[in-house]
């Protein structure tokens, strides 16, 4: 996920405070075992397709130790956005070994794997992002790119889903397309893949993805009707001898437009992630804005919800700038779009997870998180799909160990098997063409 641009004073704690979860609703080791056992025992019922959840769970169990080793290998070799050569090669090799048709170099270092079932059905896609976090985007900064956003987990889950469904190809309906995407952190990888025409060329009808979040391991947070905000930027330049002073004063004025404060402590993070579960709560509408003065220029970066508020915030910035003589305001580009997840597909996924994983494993979010965005938004602008948070918080662990971009990010690896079981069953069901 990409972050909201911030100044150096804000790097100590609040660089990546978007991802959220029911951190207070702990799931102990016994709870995770129950989730995994439930996934293995559940069989798709009347709405289920030829691929049963029991068959998915059995195959996933055989792969679990190898997938954990794959994640550890990827973790040891992080690659910055646009530099994912080794990761792409590893993914391509795994997909080819599983029998998929693989194309590399798609939209940069993107990898596309196509798995065709033996029965007629729909074409659905699964996206996994491969890049690591640049050092400047690690909380407090870091010495080098690092997998502190969970993309190594995302890639591993994607490979696992492909391997499981390939082993069940004889029961699989339709076609599943796996998009292993580069450069998500730079918000450029999705655009590059889409611009190759892959969605149209392969006839993809919908797309799905997971992202690590600070939820208890074994749980999922669905985002029906919500998602992640987009981002907009403004620049105001001043002329004249008092330009630096005017820039400082305007930066303070613009900062007052923010309606949500950047969390400064773990307790603030816990409160933030609880707020997103609250219907009509404090995050139902927000402006998250940071403004910085440098010499005679003010740079502002902001995210809004609902997305229509960008027009309102732009008008506020223009109005406030006009109070200063010699101020020239510009918006370098159109706002990067918000990721708004369709309600229909999100509700269907929630029902699927409750049926196959268990009702207590599903958390429904009722707000978007203020401080980060996702280029998965560009896929959802074109086709429906789902974007779901995969709980990776170990029992009793501090929230920053499961909050992407924090240097102590350390996901519970049991989440890999949980994600593979859930998504392989879900993707098989969607390809089968169920309502």
C-alpha positions as CSV (number, residue, x, y, z in Angstrom):
1,X,0.0,0.0,0.0
2,X,1.1,3.5,-0.7
3,X,1.3,6.0,2.1
4,X,0.1,9.6,2.5
5,X,3.2,11.8,2.1
6,X,4.4,13.2,5.4
7,X,7.1,15.4,6.8
8,X,10.1,14.3,8.8
9,X,8.4,15.2,12.1
10,X,5.7,12.6,11.5
11,X,7.9,9.7,10.6
12,X,8.4,8.5,14.2
13,X,5.2,6.7,14.5
14,X,2.5,7.5,11.9
15,X,3.8,6.7,8.4
16,X,1.5,3.8,7.9
17,X,-1.6,3.9,9.9
18,X,-4.2,2.8,7.4
19,X,-4.6,-0.9,7.8
20,X,-7.0,-1.8,10.5
21,X,-8.5,-4.7,12.3
22,X,-10.3,-5.8,15.4
23,X,-7.1,-6.0,17.3
24,X,-8.9,-6.2,20.6
25,X,-10.7,-9.3,19.5
26,X,-7.9,-11.7,20.2
27,X,-7.7,-15.3,18.8
28,X,-5.3,-17.5,20.6
29,X,-3.4,-20.5,19.3
30,X,-6.3,-22.8,20.0
31,X,-8.6,-20.5,18.1
32,X,-6.4,-20.6,15.0
33,X,-6.3,-24.4,15.2
34,X,-10.1,-24.4,15.3
35,X,-10.3,-22.2,12.2
36,X,-7.9,-24.4,10.3
37,X,-9.7,-27.6,11.4
38,X,-13.0,-26.0,10.4
39,X,-11.7,-25.2,7.0
40,X,-10.6,-28.7,6.5
41,X,-13.9,-30.3,7.6
42,X,-16.3,-27.9,5.9
43,X,-17.7,-29.1,2.6
44,X,-19.3,-26.8,0.1
45,X,-23.1,-27.2,0.3
46,X,-25.8,-26.5,-2.1
47,X,-24.2,-23.4,-3.5
48,X,-20.8,-25.1,-3.7
49,X,-19.1,-26.0,-6.9
50,X,-17.3,-29.1,-8.0
51,X,-14.2,-28.1,-5.9
52,X,-15.2,-28.7,-2.3
53,X,-13.6,-26.8,0.6
54,X,-12.6,-30.2,2.0
55,X,-10.5,-30.9,-1.1
56,X,-9.0,-27.4,-1.0
57,X,-8.0,-27.8,2.7
58,X,-6.5,-31.2,2.1
59,X,-4.3,-29.9,-0.8
60,X,-3.4,-26.7,1.1
61,X,-2.3,-28.8,4.1
62,X,0.2,-30.7,2.0
63,X,1.7,-27.4,0.7
64,X,1.8,-25.5,3.9
65,X,5.4,-26.1,5.0
66,X,6.7,-25.4,1.5
67,X,4.7,-22.2,1.4
68,X,6.2,-21.0,4.6
69,X,9.7,-21.6,3.3
70,X,8.7,-19.7,0.1
71,X,7.6,-16.7,2.2
72,X,10.9,-16.8,4.2
73,X,12.9,-16.9,0.9
74,X,11.0,-13.9,-0.5
75,X,11.4,-12.1,2.8
76,X,15.2,-12.5,2.7
77,X,15.3,-11.0,-0.8
78,X,13.1,-7.8,-0.8
79,X,13.0,-5.8,-4.0
80,X,11.9,-2.2,-4.3
81,X,9.0,-1.1,-6.6
82,X,9.9,-1.8,-10.2
83,X,12.9,-3.9,-9.3
84,X,11.1,-7.3,-8.7
85,X,13.3,-9.4,-11.0
86,X,14.2,-12.2,-8.6
87,X,10.7,-12.3,-7.1
88,X,9.1,-12.5,-10.5
89,X,11.5,-15.3,-11.6
90,X,10.6,-17.3,-8.4
91,X,6.9,-16.9,-9.0
92,X,7.1,-17.8,-12.6
93,X,9.1,-21.0,-11.8
94,X,6.5,-22.0,-9.2
95,X,3.6,-21.4,-11.5
96,X,5.1,-23.3,-14.4
97,X,5.9,-26.2,-12.2
98,X,2.2,-26.3,-11.2
99,X,1.2,-26.5,-14.8
100,X,0.0,-22.9,-15.5
101,X,0.5,-21.0,-18.7
102,X,2.9,-18.2,-17.6
103,X,3.8,-14.9,-19.2
104,X,6.6,-12.7,-17.7
105,X,7.6,-9.1,-18.2
106,X,3.9,-7.9,-18.1
107,X,3.8,-4.2,-17.2
108,X,7.3,-4.3,-16.0
109,X,8.2,-7.3,-13.9
110,X,4.6,-8.5,-13.7
111,X,3.8,-12.3,-14.0
112,X,0.5,-13.6,-15.4
113,X,-0.4,-17.2,-14.8
114,X,-3.4,-18.8,-16.5
115,X,-5.1,-21.9,-15.1
116,X,-7.9,-23.4,-17.2
117,X,-10.3,-25.8,-15.5
118,X,-11.7,-28.9,-17.2
119,X,-15.3,-27.6,-17.0
120,X,-17.0,-24.5,-18.4
121,X,-17.3,-21.5,-16.2
122,X,-16.2,-17.9,-15.7
123,X,-12.8,-16.2,-15.9
124,X,-11.8,-14.6,-12.6
125,X,-8.5,-13.1,-11.5
126,X,-6.5,-13.1,-8.3
127,X,-4.0,-10.3,-7.7
128,X,-0.9,-10.4,-5.5
129,X,1.6,-7.6,-5.2
130,X,5.3,-8.5,-5.1
131,X,7.4,-5.3,-4.2
132,X,8.9,-4.4,-0.9
133,X,8.7,-1.1,1.0
134,X,11.3,1.5,0.0
135,X,13.4,2.6,2.9
136,X,11.9,6.1,3.0
137,X,8.5,4.6,3.5
138,X,9.4,2.5,6.5
139,X,8.3,4.1,9.8
140,X,11.4,6.0,11.0
141,X,13.0,5.2,7.7
142,X,15.3,2.2,7.1
143,X,18.6,1.3,5.5
144,X,17.1,-0.6,2.5
145,X,13.9,-2.0,1.0
146,X,12.2,-4.4,3.3
147,X,9.1,-6.7,3.3
148,X,7.3,-4.8,6.1
149,X,4.0,-4.5,4.2
150,X,3.4,-8.2,3.8
151,X,3.8,-8.4,0.1
152,X,5.9,-11.5,0.6
153,X,2.9,-13.0,2.3
154,X,0.6,-11.9,-0.5
155,X,2.8,-13.4,-3.1
156,X,3.1,-16.7,-1.2
157,X,-0.7,-16.9,-0.7
158,X,-1.2,-16.2,-4.4
159,X,1.3,-19.0,-5.4
160,X,-0.5,-21.3,-2.9
161,X,-3.9,-20.7,-4.3
162,X,-2.6,-21.4,-7.8
163,X,-0.9,-24.6,-6.7
164,X,-4.0,-25.8,-4.8
165,X,-6.4,-25.2,-7.7
166,X,-3.9,-26.6,-10.2
167,X,-4.0,-29.9,-8.2
168,X,-7.8,-29.8,-8.4
169,X,-7.9,-28.8,-12.1
170,X,-10.0,-31.9,-12.9
171,X,-12.8,-30.5,-10.8
172,X,-12.2,-26.8,-11.5
173,X,-14.7,-24.8,-13.6
174,X,-13.8,-21.8,-15.7
175,X,-10.4,-20.1,-15.9
176,X,-8.4,-18.4,-13.1
177,X,-5.9,-15.7,-14.0
178,X,-3.2,-14.9,-11.4
179,X,-1.8,-11.4,-11.6
180,X,1.5,-11.0,-9.7
181,X,1.9,-7.3,-9.8
182,X,5.0,-5.1,-9.4
183,X,5.3,-1.6,-8.0
184,X,2.2,-1.3,-5.8
185,X,4.0,0.8,-3.3
186,X,4.6,3.3,-6.1
187,X,1.0,3.2,-7.2
188,X,2.1,2.4,-10.8
189,X,2.0,-1.4,-11.1
190,X,-1.7,-1.8,-11.5
191,X,-1.8,0.9,-14.2
192,X,1.1,-0.8,-16.1
193,X,-0.6,-4.2,-16.0
194,X,-4.0,-2.8,-17.1
195,X,-2.4,-0.9,-19.9
196,X,-1.1,-4.1,-21.4
197,X,-4.8,-5.0,-22.1
198,X,-4.6,-8.2,-19.9
199,X,-8.1,-7.7,-18.4
200,X,-9.7,-7.5,-21.9
201,X,-7.5,-10.0,-23.6
202,X,-8.2,-12.8,-21.1
203,X,-11.8,-11.8,-20.6
204,X,-11.5,-11.3,-16.9
205,X,-14.9,-10.8,-15.3
206,X,-13.9,-10.0,-11.7
207,X,-10.8,-9.7,-9.5
208,X,-9.9,-10.5,-5.9
209,X,-7.1,-9.8,-3.4
210,X,-5.9,-10.1,0.2
211,X,-3.8,-7.7,2.2
212,X,-2.2,-8.3,5.6
213,X,-3.7,-6.4,8.4
214,X,-3.6,-6.1,12.2
215,X,-6.4,-8.5,12.8
216,X,-6.0,-11.7,14.9
217,X,-4.6,-14.5,12.8
218,X,-7.4,-16.7,11.5
219,X,-9.7,-13.8,10.8
220,X,-10.7,-11.8,7.8
221,X,-12.0,-8.2,7.5
222,X,-14.3,-7.7,4.5
223,X,-14.8,-4.2,3.0
224,X,-18.2,-4.2,1.4
225,X,-19.0,-0.7,0.2
226,X,-15.7,0.7,1.7
227,X,-12.1,0.3,0.9
228,X,-9.2,2.8,1.0
229,X,-9.1,6.5,0.1
230,X,-7.4,7.9,-2.9
231,X,-5.0,10.8,-2.8
232,X,-4.7,14.4,-4.1
233,X,-1.9,17.0,-4.0
234,X,-1.8,20.7,-4.1
235,X,1.1,23.2,-4.4
236,X,0.9,26.9,-3.6
237,X,3.8,29.2,-4.5
238,X,4.4,32.7,-3.2
239,X,6.3,35.7,-4.5
240,X,7.8,38.7,-2.7
241,X,10.1,39.2,0.3
242,X,7.6,37.8,2.8
243,X,7.0,34.7,0.8
244,X,8.6,32.2,3.3
245,X,6.6,33.6,6.1
246,X,3.3,33.5,4.1
247,X,4.1,29.9,3.1
248,X,4.5,28.9,6.8
249,X,1.2,30.6,7.8
250,X,-0.7,29.0,4.9
251,X,0.7,25.5,5.8
252,X,-0.7,26.0,9.3
253,X,-4.1,27.1,7.9
254,X,-4.3,24.1,5.5
255,X,-3.4,21.7,8.3
256,X,-6.5,22.8,10.1
257,X,-8.6,21.2,7.4
258,X,-7.7,17.8,8.7
259,X,-10.5,16.1,10.6
260,X,-8.5,13.1,11.7
261,X,-5.2,13.1,13.6
262,X,-2.2,10.9,12.8
263,X,-1.9,8.3,15.6
264,X,1.1,8.9,17.8
265,X,0.9,5.9,20.2
266,X,-0.1,2.2,20.0
267,X,-3.2,3.1,21.9
268,X,-4.1,5.6,19.2
269,X,-3.7,2.8,16.6
270,X,-5.9,0.4,18.6
271,X,-8.6,3.2,18.8
272,X,-8.3,3.8,15.1
273,X,-8.7,0.2,14.1
274,X,-11.7,-0.1,16.4
275,X,-13.3,3.0,14.8
276,X,-13.4,1.4,11.3
277,X,-15.7,-1.3,12.7
278,X,-18.2,1.3,14.0
279,X,-21.2,2.0,11.7
280,X,-21.6,5.8,11.2
281,X,-18.6,6.3,13.4
282,X,-15.9,8.9,13.5
283,X,-14.4,7.8,10.2
284,X,-17.6,7.9,8.2
285,X,-16.3,11.2,6.8
286,X,-12.8,12.5,7.0
287,X,-10.0,14.6,5.6
288,X,-6.5,13.4,6.3
289,X,-4.2,16.3,5.3
290,X,-0.5,17.1,5.7
291,X,0.9,20.4,4.6
292,X,4.5,21.5,4.6
293,X,6.2,24.8,3.8
294,X,9.6,24.9,2.2
295,X,11.0,28.3,1.2
296,X,8.2,30.0,-0.7
297,X,6.2,26.8,-1.5
298,X,3.5,24.9,0.4
299,X,3.0,21.3,-0.6
300,X,-0.2,19.5,0.6
301,X,-1.1,15.9,0.4
302,X,-4.5,14.7,1.4
303,X,-7.0,11.8,1.4
304,X,-10.7,12.1,1.8
305,X,-13.8,10.0,2.4
306,X,-16.2,9.8,0.8
307,X,-14.2,10.3,-2.5
308,X,-16.5,13.2,-3.6
309,X,-14.9,15.4,-0.9
310,X,-11.9,16.1,-3.1
311,X,-13.9,18.8,-4.9
312,X,-14.8,20.4,-1.6
313,X,-11.2,20.3,-0.3
314,X,-9.8,21.7,-3.5
315,X,-12.2,24.6,-3.2
316,X,-11.1,25.1,0.5
317,X,-7.5,25.2,-0.5
318,X,-8.1,27.8,-3.3
319,X,-10.2,29.9,-1.0
320,X,-7.6,29.9,1.8
321,X,-4.8,30.6,-0.6
322,X,-6.6,33.7,-2.0
323,X,-6.2,35.3,1.4
324,X,-2.5,35.8,0.7
325,X,-1.3,38.2,-2.0
326,X,0.8,36.7,-4.7
327,X,-0.2,33.1,-4.0
328,X,-0.5,30.8,-7.0
329,X,-2.3,27.5,-6.5
330,X,-2.1,24.4,-8.7
331,X,-3.1,20.8,-8.5
332,X,-0.5,18.7,-10.4
333,X,-2.9,15.9,-11.4
334,X,-6.3,14.5,-10.9
335,X,-6.8,12.8,-7.6
336,X,-5.6,9.1,-7.5
337,X,-8.9,7.2,-7.2
338,X,-10.3,5.7,-4.1
339,X,-10.7,2.0,-3.8
340,X,-14.4,1.4,-3.3
341,X,-15.2,-2.2,-2.9
342,X,-18.6,-3.4,-4.4
343,X,-21.1,-4.3,-1.8
344,X,-22.6,-7.2,-3.7
345,X,-19.3,-9.2,-4.1
346,X,-18.2,-8.2,-0.6
347,X,-21.4,-9.5,1.0
348,X,-21.1,-12.7,-1.0
349,X,-17.5,-13.2,0.2
350,X,-18.6,-12.6,3.8
351,X,-21.2,-15.3,3.4
352,X,-18.7,-17.7,1.8
353,X,-16.2,-17.2,4.6
354,X,-18.8,-17.7,7.3
355,X,-19.9,-20.9,5.7
356,X,-16.5,-22.3,5.0
357,X,-14.2,-20.8,7.7
358,X,-16.7,-19.9,10.5
359,X,-18.8,-16.9,11.5
360,X,-16.4,-15.7,14.1
361,X,-13.7,-15.4,11.5
362,X,-15.4,-12.6,9.7
363,X,-15.1,-8.9,10.6
364,X,-17.1,-6.3,8.6
365,X,-15.5,-2.9,8.2
366,X,-17.8,0.2,8.2
367,X,-15.3,2.9,7.3
368,X,-12.2,3.5,5.2
369,X,-8.8,4.1,6.8
370,X,-7.4,7.6,6.4
371,X,-3.7,7.4,5.7
372,X,-3.0,5.0,2.8
373,X,-4.3,4.1,-0.6
374,X,-4.1,1.1,-3.0
375,X,-3.7,0.9,-6.7
376,X,-6.1,-2.1,-6.6
377,X,-8.6,0.7,-7.0
378,X,-7.8,0.8,-10.7
379,X,-8.9,-2.7,-11.2
380,X,-12.1,-2.1,-9.3
381,X,-12.8,0.9,-11.5
382,X,-13.2,-1.5,-14.4
383,X,-14.5,-4.8,-13.0
384,X,-16.1,-5.9,-9.8
385,X,-14.2,-7.8,-7.1
386,X,-13.2,-8.0,-3.5
387,X,-10.3,-6.7,-1.3
388,X,-10.0,-8.3,2.1
389,X,-7.7,-7.9,5.0
390,X,-6.0,-11.1,6.2
391,X,-5.4,-11.2,9.9
392,X,-1.7,-11.6,10.7
393,X,-1.5,-10.5,14.3
394,X,-0.1,-13.2,16.6
395,X,-1.8,-13.7,20.0
396,X,-0.5,-11.1,22.5
397,X,1.7,-9.4,20.0
398,X,2.0,-5.5,19.9
399,X,-0.1,-4.0,17.2
400,X,2.9,-2.7,15.3
401,X,4.0,-6.3,14.6
402,X,1.0,-6.6,12.3
403,X,0.8,-3.1,11.0
404,X,2.4,-2.7,7.6
405,X,5.4,-0.4,7.3
406,X,6.5,-0.6,10.9
407,X,10.0,-1.9,11.3
408,X,8.9,-4.6,13.7
409,X,6.3,-5.9,11.3
410,X,6.3,-9.7,11.8
411,X,3.2,-11.5,10.6
412,X,2.1,-14.8,12.1
413,X,3.0,-17.3,9.4
414,X,-0.1,-19.4,10.2
415,X,-2.0,-16.8,8.2
416,X,-0.6,-18.1,5.0
417,X,-2.4,-21.4,5.3
418,X,-5.6,-19.6,6.4
419,X,-5.4,-17.3,3.4
420,X,-4.7,-20.1,0.9
421,X,-7.7,-22.2,2.1
422,X,-10.1,-19.3,2.1
423,X,-9.1,-17.8,-1.2
424,X,-8.7,-21.0,-3.2
425,X,-12.3,-22.0,-2.2
426,X,-13.6,-18.6,-2.9
427,X,-11.9,-18.3,-6.3
428,X,-13.1,-21.8,-7.3
429,X,-16.6,-20.8,-6.4
430,X,-16.5,-17.6,-8.4
431,X,-15.1,-19.3,-11.4
432,X,-17.9,-21.9,-11.2
433,X,-20.3,-19.0,-11.8
434,X,-22.4,-19.1,-8.7
435,X,-24.6,-16.1,-8.0
